[in-house]
Amino acid sequence: MAKHSGAHLDLSAFSSPEELMSLGLDRLKSGLIALGLKCGGTLEERARRLFSTKGVPLESLDPALFARSKNPQGKFQEKQKEIALIEAQVYRFTEMLGEQRAATREDVERRMARTADELLEDQEEEEEEEEVESEPDDDEVPYNPKNLPLGWDGKPIPYWLYKLHGLNITYTCEICGNATYRGPKAFQRHFSEWRHAHGMRCLGIPNTAHFANVINIEDARALWEKIKMGKVEDAWAAENEEEYEDSIGNVVNKKTYEDLRRQGLL
């Protein structure tokens, strides 16, 4: 049950609305508020409204007599819930469209850096693609003169997206048997894949980070020889690095110690 401010008024001492009018506007208003009834109107209207409740349970009163519920705090909380729901939906859409937004941003930056002739060339290519897409035929192989990769719908991906991901650039790796890779991502990824690892194993070279971006067999062999030479140079040489102490406490390497011992100077 809702709580109402105001002072309850005992109506048993009053026999008519006129007697209630003697209490004044403010007292009648307080009594009406205590019952949750409308408290506006003239002195006479308030008195009649309040007197009509004498001996009548609140449940039996005309609903039109009751004041509308005012709960600004509740309305504020409801509004906050709506705002939070919208924000959550916006964040979710932002996550779902993250790749598309990043690709669009990169494409815009790329276009801003291009010359007028290059932009005109791209526009002509896009118009050609739109003409092809305007006449779809599911029974035939999609028109694909540029040999573009197919998207999830079985149609060639847009040419601008093809160029954005660098798929128009091919890389050939001699170590992989002259296999060709499209785009920088596929090229970088292939160094850790089985084909490149197998090629390095056939050459007798470990497929370590030292050989990243090495695609020529001769370059790989030359680098491997250089690495092995470095390992030999860094190897521990006992003759020069092993230390001895002579009879008077001087510290010398093994070679010097042996020379002194042969000369009988120790």
C-alpha positions as CSV (number, residue, x, y, z in Angstrom):
1,M,0.0,0.0,0.0
2,A,1.3,3.4,-1.0
3,K,2.3,5.8,1.8
4,H,0.9,9.4,1.7
5,S,2.0,12.5,3.5
6,G,-0.6,14.6,5.3
7,A,-2.6,14.4,8.5
8,H,-5.5,12.0,8.9
9,L,-8.8,13.7,9.8
10,D,-11.4,12.0,12.0
11,L,-14.8,12.7,10.2
12,S,-16.9,11.2,13.0
13,A,-17.3,14.7,14.5
14,F,-18.6,16.2,11.3
15,S,-22.2,15.8,10.0
16,S,-22.0,17.8,6.8
17,P,-19.5,19.2,4.2
18,E,-20.3,22.7,5.5
19,E,-18.9,21.9,8.9
20,L,-15.7,20.6,7.3
21,M,-15.4,23.9,5.4
22,S,-14.7,25.6,8.7
23,L,-11.3,23.8,8.9
24,G,-9.9,25.8,5.9
25,L,-8.2,24.9,2.6
26,D,-4.9,23.7,4.1
27,R,-6.4,21.3,6.7
28,L,-8.8,19.8,4.1
29,K,-5.9,19.4,1.7
30,S,-3.8,17.6,4.3
31,G,-6.7,15.2,5.1
32,L,-7.2,14.4,1.4
33,I,-3.5,13.8,0.9
34,A,-3.5,11.4,3.9
35,L,-6.1,9.3,2.1
36,G,-4.4,9.5,-1.3
37,L,-7.2,11.5,-2.8
38,K,-7.1,14.5,-5.1
39,C,-6.5,17.6,-3.0
40,G,-7.2,20.4,-5.5
41,G,-10.3,22.5,-6.1
42,T,-12.2,25.1,-4.1
43,L,-12.9,24.9,-0.3
44,E,-16.4,23.5,-1.0
45,E,-15.1,20.9,-3.5
46,R,-12.5,19.7,-1.0
47,A,-15.0,19.5,1.8
48,R,-17.5,17.5,-0.3
49,R,-14.8,15.2,-1.6
50,L,-13.5,14.5,1.9
51,F,-16.9,14.1,3.5
52,S,-17.9,11.5,0.8
53,T,-15.3,9.2,2.3
54,K,-17.0,9.1,5.7
55,G,-17.9,5.5,6.7
56,V,-16.8,4.2,3.2
57,P,-13.9,1.9,2.8
58,L,-11.2,3.2,0.5
59,E,-11.7,0.1,-1.8
60,S,-15.3,1.2,-2.4
61,L,-14.5,4.8,-3.4
62,D,-14.8,6.0,-7.0
63,P,-11.3,5.6,-8.6
64,A,-11.7,9.1,-10.1
65,L,-11.3,10.5,-6.6
66,F,-7.8,9.2,-6.1
67,A,-4.8,11.2,-7.1
68,R,-2.5,9.9,-9.8
69,S,0.6,8.2,-8.6
70,K,3.6,10.5,-8.8
71,N,6.9,8.8,-8.5
72,P,9.6,10.9,-10.1
73,Q,12.3,8.7,-8.7
74,G,10.7,5.6,-10.4
75,K,10.4,7.4,-13.7
76,F,14.0,8.5,-13.5
77,Q,15.2,5.0,-12.8
78,E,13.0,3.7,-15.7
79,K,14.5,6.3,-18.0
80,Q,18.0,5.3,-16.9
81,K,17.2,1.6,-17.7
82,E,16.1,2.6,-21.2
83,I,19.3,4.6,-21.7
84,A,21.5,1.8,-20.4
85,L,19.8,-0.7,-22.8
86,I,20.4,1.6,-25.8
87,E,24.0,2.0,-24.8
88,A,24.5,-1.7,-24.4
89,Q,23.0,-2.2,-27.9
90,V,25.3,0.4,-29.3
91,Y,28.4,-1.2,-27.7
92,R,27.3,-4.6,-29.0
93,F,26.8,-3.3,-32.6
94,T,30.2,-1.6,-32.3
95,E,31.8,-4.9,-31.5
96,M,29.9,-6.7,-34.2
97,L,30.9,-4.2,-36.9
98,G,34.5,-3.6,-35.6
99,E,36.1,-5.2,-38.7
100,Q,33.9,-3.4,-41.2
101,R,34.5,0.0,-39.4
102,A,38.2,-0.6,-39.4
103,A,38.2,-1.6,-43.1
104,T,36.1,1.4,-44.0
105,R,38.4,3.8,-42.1
106,E,41.5,2.3,-43.9
107,D,39.7,2.6,-47.2
108,V,38.9,6.3,-46.6
109,E,42.4,7.0,-45.5
110,R,43.8,5.2,-48.6
111,R,41.5,7.1,-50.9
112,M,42.5,10.4,-49.4
113,A,46.1,9.6,-50.2
114,R,45.4,8.7,-53.8
115,T,45.8,11.0,-56.8
116,A,42.9,12.1,-59.0
117,D,43.8,9.7,-61.8
118,E,43.9,6.8,-59.4
119,L,40.5,7.7,-57.9
120,L,39.1,8.0,-61.4
121,E,40.4,4.5,-62.2
122,D,38.9,3.1,-59.1
123,Q,35.5,4.7,-59.9
124,E,35.5,3.2,-63.3
125,E,36.3,-0.3,-61.9
126,E,33.5,0.1,-59.4
127,E,31.0,1.1,-62.1
128,E,32.0,-2.0,-64.1
129,E,31.4,-4.2,-61.0
130,E,28.0,-2.6,-60.4
131,E,27.0,-3.3,-64.0
132,V,28.0,-7.0,-63.6
133,E,26.1,-7.2,-60.2
134,S,23.0,-5.7,-61.7
135,E,22.5,-8.8,-63.9
136,P,22.9,-11.8,-61.6
137,D,22.4,-15.3,-63.0
138,D,22.4,-18.1,-60.4
139,D,22.7,-20.8,-63.1
140,E,26.0,-19.6,-64.5
141,V,29.5,-19.1,-63.1
142,P,29.8,-15.5,-61.7
143,Y,31.5,-13.0,-64.1
144,N,35.0,-12.7,-62.6
145,P,37.5,-11.3,-65.2
146,K,39.9,-10.1,-62.5
147,N,40.0,-13.6,-60.9
148,L,38.9,-12.2,-57.5
149,P,38.4,-14.4,-54.5
150,L,34.7,-15.4,-53.9
151,G,32.8,-14.1,-50.9
152,W,30.3,-15.9,-48.6
153,D,27.6,-15.4,-51.2
154,G,29.6,-17.1,-54.0
155,K,30.3,-13.8,-55.8
156,P,33.6,-12.1,-56.3
157,I,34.5,-9.7,-53.4
158,P,34.6,-6.0,-54.3
159,Y,37.8,-4.9,-56.0
160,W,38.4,-2.1,-53.5
161,L,38.3,-4.7,-50.6
162,Y,40.6,-6.9,-52.7
163,K,43.2,-4.1,-53.0
164,L,42.7,-3.0,-49.4
165,H,43.9,-6.3,-48.1
166,G,46.8,-6.3,-50.6
167,L,45.5,-9.4,-52.4
168,N,46.6,-7.9,-55.7
169,I,50.2,-8.4,-54.5
170,T,51.7,-11.9,-54.8
171,Y,54.7,-13.3,-53.1
172,T,56.7,-16.4,-54.3
173,C,58.7,-18.5,-51.8
174,E,61.5,-20.6,-53.3
175,I,61.9,-22.6,-50.1
176,C,58.2,-23.7,-50.4
177,G,58.8,-25.0,-54.0
178,N,58.0,-21.6,-55.6
179,A,54.6,-21.6,-54.0
180,T,52.7,-18.3,-54.4
181,Y,50.9,-16.4,-51.7
182,R,48.4,-13.6,-52.1
183,G,48.6,-10.6,-49.8
184,P,51.0,-9.8,-47.0
185,K,48.9,-11.5,-44.3
186,A,49.0,-14.9,-46.0
187,F,52.7,-14.4,-46.8
188,Q,53.7,-13.7,-43.2
189,R,51.5,-16.5,-42.0
190,H,53.1,-19.1,-44.3
191,F,56.5,-18.9,-42.5
192,S,54.9,-20.9,-39.5
193,E,53.0,-23.3,-41.7
194,W,53.9,-26.9,-42.6
195,R,55.0,-26.2,-46.2
196,H,57.7,-23.7,-45.3
197,A,58.8,-25.8,-42.3
198,H,59.2,-28.8,-44.5
199,G,61.2,-26.9,-47.0
200,M,63.6,-25.7,-44.3
201,R,63.9,-29.2,-42.9
202,C,64.9,-30.5,-46.4
203,L,67.6,-27.8,-46.4
204,G,68.9,-29.0,-43.0
205,I,68.1,-25.6,-41.5
206,P,66.0,-25.0,-38.3
207,N,62.9,-22.9,-39.0
208,T,63.6,-20.3,-36.3
209,A,62.9,-16.6,-36.1
210,H,66.3,-15.8,-37.6
211,F,64.9,-16.8,-41.0
212,A,61.8,-14.7,-41.0
213,N,61.1,-13.2,-44.4
214,V,63.9,-15.3,-46.0
215,I,62.4,-16.9,-49.1
216,N,65.5,-17.7,-51.3
217,I,67.4,-21.0,-50.7
218,E,70.8,-19.4,-51.2
219,D,70.0,-16.6,-48.7
220,A,68.8,-19.1,-46.2
221,R,72.0,-21.2,-46.5
222,A,74.2,-18.2,-46.3
223,L,72.5,-17.0,-43.2
224,W,72.7,-20.4,-41.6
225,E,76.5,-20.6,-42.3
226,K,76.8,-17.1,-40.7
227,I,74.9,-18.2,-37.7
228,K,77.0,-21.4,-37.3
229,M,80.2,-19.3,-37.6
230,G,79.0,-17.1,-34.9
231,K,78.3,-20.1,-32.7
232,V,81.9,-21.4,-33.2
233,E,83.4,-18.0,-32.4
234,D,81.3,-17.7,-29.3
235,A,82.2,-21.3,-28.2
236,W,84.3,-21.6,-25.0
237,A,88.1,-22.1,-25.7
238,A,89.7,-23.7,-22.8
239,E,93.2,-22.8,-23.9
240,N,92.5,-19.1,-23.8
241,E,89.7,-18.9,-21.2
242,E,90.6,-21.5,-18.6
243,E,92.4,-19.8,-15.7
244,Y,95.2,-21.0,-13.4
245,E,97.0,-19.6,-10.5
246,D,100.9,-19.7,-10.3
247,S,103.0,-20.1,-7.1
248,I,102.9,-16.4,-6.2
249,G,99.2,-16.0,-6.8
250,N,99.1,-14.6,-10.3
251,V,96.1,-15.6,-12.4
252,V,97.0,-16.7,-16.0
253,N,95.3,-18.6,-18.8
254,K,96.0,-22.2,-19.5
255,K,98.5,-21.6,-22.4
256,T,100.6,-19.2,-20.3
257,Y,100.6,-21.5,-17.3
258,E,101.8,-24.4,-19.4
259,D,104.6,-22.3,-20.9
260,L,105.8,-21.2,-17.5
261,R,105.6,-24.8,-16.2
262,R,107.8,-26.1,-19.1
263,Q,110.3,-23.3,-18.4
264,G,110.5,-24.3,-14.8
265,L,109.4,-20.8,-13.7
266,L,106.6,-22.0,-11.4
